[in-house]
Amino acid sequence: MSKSYWLTPEEVLRRKKMKKNLVYTSIVFATIILSALLTIVSNQL
């Protein structure tokens, strides 16, 4: 908790941007994996 006080505003902004990018990339990966699983399952039916 105390570590956040040592960050400069620029670093805080950079962290927020990185977190946002991480969320977006994880959503993309989840979508790709889901579609791949659905394709595999539908092919086995």
The first five atom37 places (N, CA, C, CB, O) and aatype in JSON, in Angstrom:
{
  "aatype": [12, 15, 11, 15, 18, 17, 10, 16, 14, 6, 6, 19, 10, 1, 1, 11, 11, 12, 11, 11, 2, 10, 19, 18, 16, 15, 9, 19, 13, 0, 16, 9, 9, 10, 15, 0, 10, 10, 16, 9, 19, 15, 2, 5, 10],
  "atom_mask": [
    [1, 1, 1, 1, 1],
    [1, 1, 1, 1, 1],
    [1, 1, 1, 1, 1],
    [1, 1, 1, 1, 1],
    [1, 1, 1, 1, 1],
    [1, 1, 1, 1, 1],
    [1, 1, 1, 1, 1],
    [1, 1, 1, 1, 1],
    [1, 1, 1, 1, 1],
    [1, 1, 1, 1, 1],
    [1, 1, 1, 1, 1],
    [1, 1, 1, 1, 1],
    [1, 1, 1, 1, 1],
    [1, 1, 1, 1, 1],
    [1, 1, 1, 1, 1],
    [1, 1, 1, 1, 1],
    [1, 1, 1, 1, 1],
    [1, 1, 1, 1, 1],
    [1, 1, 1, 1, 1],
    [1, 1, 1, 1, 1],
    [1, 1, 1, 1, 1],
    [1, 1, 1, 1, 1],
    [1, 1, 1, 1, 1],
    [1, 1, 1, 1, 1],
    [1, 1, 1, 1, 1],
    [1, 1, 1, 1, 1],
    [1, 1, 1, 1, 1],
    [1, 1, 1, 1, 1],
    [1, 1, 1, 1, 1],
    [1, 1, 1, 1, 1],
    [1, 1, 1, 1, 1],
    [1, 1, 1, 1, 1],
    [1, 1, 1, 1, 1],
    [1, 1, 1, 1, 1],
    [1, 1, 1, 1, 1],
    [1, 1, 1, 1, 1],
    [1, 1, 1, 1, 1],
    [1, 1, 1, 1, 1],
    [1, 1, 1, 1, 1],
    [1, 1, 1, 1, 1],
    [1, 1, 1, 1, 1],
    [1, 1, 1, 1, 1],
    [1, 1, 1, 1, 1],
    [1, 1, 1, 1, 1],
    [1, 1, 1, 1, 1]
  ],
  "atom_positions": [
    [[0.83, -1.19, 0.0], [0.0, 0.0, 0.0], [0.87, 1.25, 0.0], [-0.94, 0.0, 1.21], [0.58, 2.21, -0.72]],
    [[1.93, 1.25, 0.8], [2.79, 2.42, 0.9], [3.58, 2.64, -0.39], [3.75, 2.28, 2.09], [4.03, 3.75, -0.67]],
    [[3.74, 1.57, -1.17], [4.53, 1.67, -2.4], [3.87, 2.6, -3.41], [4.73, 0.28, -3.01], [4.56, 3.27, -4.18]],
    [[2.54, 2.65, -3.42], [1.84, 3.47, -4.4], [2.13, 4.95, -4.21], [0.34, 3.22, -4.31], [2.03, 5.73, -5.16]],
    [[2.49, 5.34, -3.0], [2.78, 6.75, -2.76], [4.1, 7.18, -3.38], [2.8, 7.03, -1.28], [4.31, 8.37, -3.62]],
    [[4.98, 6.24, -3.62], [6.29, 6.57, -4.18], [6.22, 6.75, -5.69], [7.29, 5.48, -3.84], [7.16, 7.27, -6.3]],
    [[5.12, 6.33, -6.31], [4.99, 6.45, -7.76], [4.7, 7.89, -8.17], [3.88, 5.52, -8.28], [3.95, 8.6, -7.5]],
    [[5.32, 8.32, -9.27], [5.01, 9.63, -9.81], [3.71, 9.52, -10.6], [6.18, 10.16, -10.71], [3.33, 8.42, -11.01]],
    [[3.01, 10.64, -10.83], [1.75, 10.59, -11.61], [1.93, 9.95, -12.98], [1.19, 12.0, -11.78], [1.03, 9.27, -13.47]],
    [[3.1, 10.17, -13.6], [3.36, 9.56, -14.9], [3.38, 8.04, -14.79], [4.69, 10.06, -15.49], [2.83, 7.34, -15.63]],
    [[4.03, 7.54, -13.73], [4.1, 6.08, -13.54], [2.72, 5.51, -13.28], [5.05, 5.73, -12.38], [2.39, 4.42, -13.76]],
    [[1.91, 6.24, -12.53], [0.55, 5.78, -12.25], [-0.24, 5.67, -13.54], [-0.17, 6.72, -11.26], [-0.95, 4.69, -13.77]],
    [[-0.11, 6.7, -14.4], [-0.81, 6.68, -15.69], [-0.34, 5.51, -16.54], [-0.6, 8.0, -16.45], [-1.14, 4.82, -17.18]],
    [[0.99, 5.29, -16.55], [1.56, 4.18, -17.33], [1.01, 2.85, -16.83], [3.1, 4.19, -17.25], [0.68, 1.97, -17.62]],
    [[0.93, 2.72, -15.5], [0.39, 1.47, -14.92], [-1.05, 1.25, -15.36], [0.48, 1.5, -13.39], [-1.44, 0.14, -15.72]],
    [[-1.85, 2.34, -15.31], [-3.26, 2.23, -15.69], [-3.39, 1.82, -17.14], [-4.0, 3.55, -15.44], [-4.22, 0.97, -17.48]],
    [[-2.56, 2.41, -18.02], [-2.61, 2.07, -19.44], [-2.23, 0.61, -19.64], [-1.67, 2.97, -20.25], [-2.87, -0.09, -20.43]],
    [[-1.2, 0.14, -18.93], [-0.77, -1.26, -19.05], [-1.89, -2.19, -18.6], [0.5, -1.51, -18.22], [-2.13, -3.22, -19.23]],
    [[-2.56, -1.84, -17.49], [-3.65, -2.68, -17.0], [-4.77, -2.75, -18.02], [-4.18, -2.15, -15.66], [-5.34, -3.81, -18.26]],
    [[-5.09, -1.59, -18.64], [-6.14, -1.55, -19.65], [-5.76, -2.44, -20.82], [-6.4, -0.11, -20.13], [-6.59, -3.21, -21.32]],
    [[-4.51, -2.35, -21.28], [-4.04, -3.17, -22.4], [-4.11, -4.64, -22.04], [-2.6, -2.78, -22.79], [-4.49, -5.47, -22.86]],
    [[-3.74, -4.97, -20.8], [-3.79, -6.36, -20.34], [-5.21, -6.89, -20.4], [-3.23, -6.49, -18.91], [-5.45, -8.02, -20.84]],
    [[-6.16, -6.09, -19.95], [-7.56, -6.5, -19.97], [-8.01, -6.75, -21.4], [-8.46, -5.43, -19.31], [-8.65, -7.77, -21.68]],
    [[-7.68, -5.81, -22.31], [-8.1, -5.97, -23.69], [-7.48, -7.2, -24.33], [-7.74, -4.73, -24.5], [-8.17, -7.96, -25.02]],
    [[-6.18, -7.43, -24.11], [-5.53, -8.59, -24.72], [-6.09, -9.89, -24.14], [-4.01, -8.52, -24.5], [-6.25, -10.87, -24.87]],
    [[-6.39, -9.9, -22.85], [-6.95, -11.12, -22.26], [-8.33, -11.41, -22.82], [-7.01, -10.99, -20.73], [-8.7, -12.57, -23.01]],
    [[-9.11, -10.34, -23.09], [-10.44, -10.53, -23.69], [-10.29, -11.13, -25.09], [-11.22, -9.18, -23.75], [-11.02, -12.04, -25.47]],
    [[-9.32, -10.6, -25.85], [-9.08, -11.11, -27.21], [-8.68, -12.58, -27.16], [-7.99, -10.28, -27.91], [-9.2, -13.4, -27.92]],
    [[-7.74, -12.91, -26.25], [-7.3, -14.3, -26.14], [-8.44, -15.21, -25.71], [-6.14, -14.41, -25.15], [-8.58, -16.32, -26.22]],
    [[-9.25, -14.75, -24.77], [-10.38, -15.55, -24.31], [-11.35, -15.81, -25.45], [-11.11, -14.85, -23.15], [-11.88, -16.91, -25.57]],
    [[-11.59, -14.8, -26.28], [-12.49, -14.96, -27.43], [-11.94, -15.98, -28.41], [-12.7, -13.62, -28.13], [-12.67, -16.83, -28.9]],
    [[-10.64, -15.89, -28.69], [-10.0, -16.83, -29.62], [-10.1, -18.25, -29.09], [-8.53, -16.44, -29.86], [-10.45, -19.17, -29.83]],
    [[-9.78, -18.43, -27.81], [-9.82, -19.77, -27.21], [-11.24, -20.32, -27.21], [-9.26, -19.73, -25.77], [-11.46, -21.49, -27.52]],
    [[-12.21, -19.45, -26.87], [-13.61, -19.88, -26.86], [-14.06, -20.31, -28.24], [-14.51, -18.75, -26.35], [-14.71, -21.35, -28.39]],
    [[-13.73, -19.53, -29.26], [-14.15, -19.89, -30.62], [-13.48, -21.19, -31.06], [-13.81, -18.76, -31.61], [-14.1, -22.01, -31.74]],
    [[-12.21, -21.38, -30.68], [-11.52, -22.62, -31.03], [-12.2, -23.82, -30.36], [-10.03, -22.54, -30.62], [-12.41, -24.85, -30.99]],
    [[-12.53, -23.67, -29.09], [-13.22, -24.76, -28.36], [-14.57, -25.05, -29.0], [-13.41, -24.39, -26.87], [-14.94, -26.21, -29.19]],
    [[-15.31, -23.99, -29.34], [-16.62, -24.2, -29.96], [-16.49, -24.91, -31.3], [-17.34, -22.86, -30.16], [-17.3, -25.77, -31.63]],
    [[-15.46, -24.57, -32.06], [-15.22, -25.23, -33.34], [-14.93, -26.72, -33.14], [-14.04, -24.55, -34.09], [-15.47, -27.57, -33.85]],
    [[-14.07, -27.01, -32.17], [-13.72, -28.42, -31.89], [-14.96, -29.2, -31.46], [-12.62, -28.5, -30.79], [-15.2, -30.31, -31.93]],
    [[-15.75, -28.6, -30.56], [-16.94, -29.29, -30.06], [-17.95, -29.5, -31.18], [-17.57, -28.49, -28.91], [-18.53, -30.59, -31.3]],
    [[-18.17, -28.49, -32.01], [-19.15, -28.62, -33.09], [-18.68, -29.63, -34.15], [-19.42, -27.25, -33.74], [-19.51, -30.26, -34.8]],
    [[-17.38, -29.78, -34.32], [-16.87, -30.75, -35.28], [-17.06, -32.18, -34.78], [-15.39, -30.49, -35.56], [-17.19, -33.1, -35.58]],
    [[-17.08, -32.36, -33.47], [-17.24, -33.7, -32.92], [-18.69, -34.14, -32.85], [-16.62, -33.77, -31.55], [-18.97, -35.32, -32.63]],
    [[-19.61, -33.21, -33.02], [-21.02, -33.57, -32.94], [-21.47, -34.31, -34.2], [-21.87, -32.32, -32.73], [-22.64, -34.69, -34.3]]
  ]
}
